[in-house]
Amino acid sequence: MSPSDAGFRHFHDQLSTLKQRLLDMSARAEELVELAVDALLTRDKEKADQVILGDREVDLLEVEVETLAIELLALQQPMARDLRFLIGAIKVSSDLERVGDHAVNIAQCALRLIALRATAVPDPEIEDMARRARRMLADALDAFIRADGQLGRAVCKADDQVDALHDSMFRILLTHMMADARTINPSLELLLVSRNLERVADLATNIGEDAVFLAEGKSIKHRFEFDAKDAEAGGSTA
């Protein structure tokens, strides 16, 4: 095997390692979101504490992914899709770390609700929001790893459903607060949970957009798409 062949093989072995670390990070972030929501719905302090402690693992994986990606950028000078993947991996790891932070926020809401022992308020839409956000996150990572632009676009489209659930939850909880002042504090905590789940879906959308860029070399961030006519006119469409 020539030195160039050995270098090529080493580079792709390192890429495979990087992909696996991203998958590990995504799986752990999804688990933390699921555990945090479970802690909230069951008012389980032990599970909430586990989420807060578990976030450290996601933080460490972010550092590992970022370090490996930067080393490959500096030493291998990749081109085209490999270059887009490495740049995207750094951004994706940052988004996944923030997912872990949102899981911690939800766990902290659960702890405050446990401490309140206030008038019980239903948890409308939360379970459905959490399920959809986790599905989006899993699909977004799959789209990025496989450079699947179509799946990336589907993830972005799914964000609208989570936004609608967040709006619905706001209306429901506002009704509870107006009807009974004793529900104000727990309702505000649930609104904060809803906001964190909505942010998890937004982060999954970011990763979906990165998957489209990786696959097609086209940015769809902020829902802008450029075609030949737009380029000739010097304009864009939203």
Summary of the structure (lengths in Angstrom):
residues: 238
radius of gyration: 20.6
end to end distance: 50.9
largest distance: 76.2
contacts: 821
relative contact order: 0.13
helix: 87%
strand: 1%
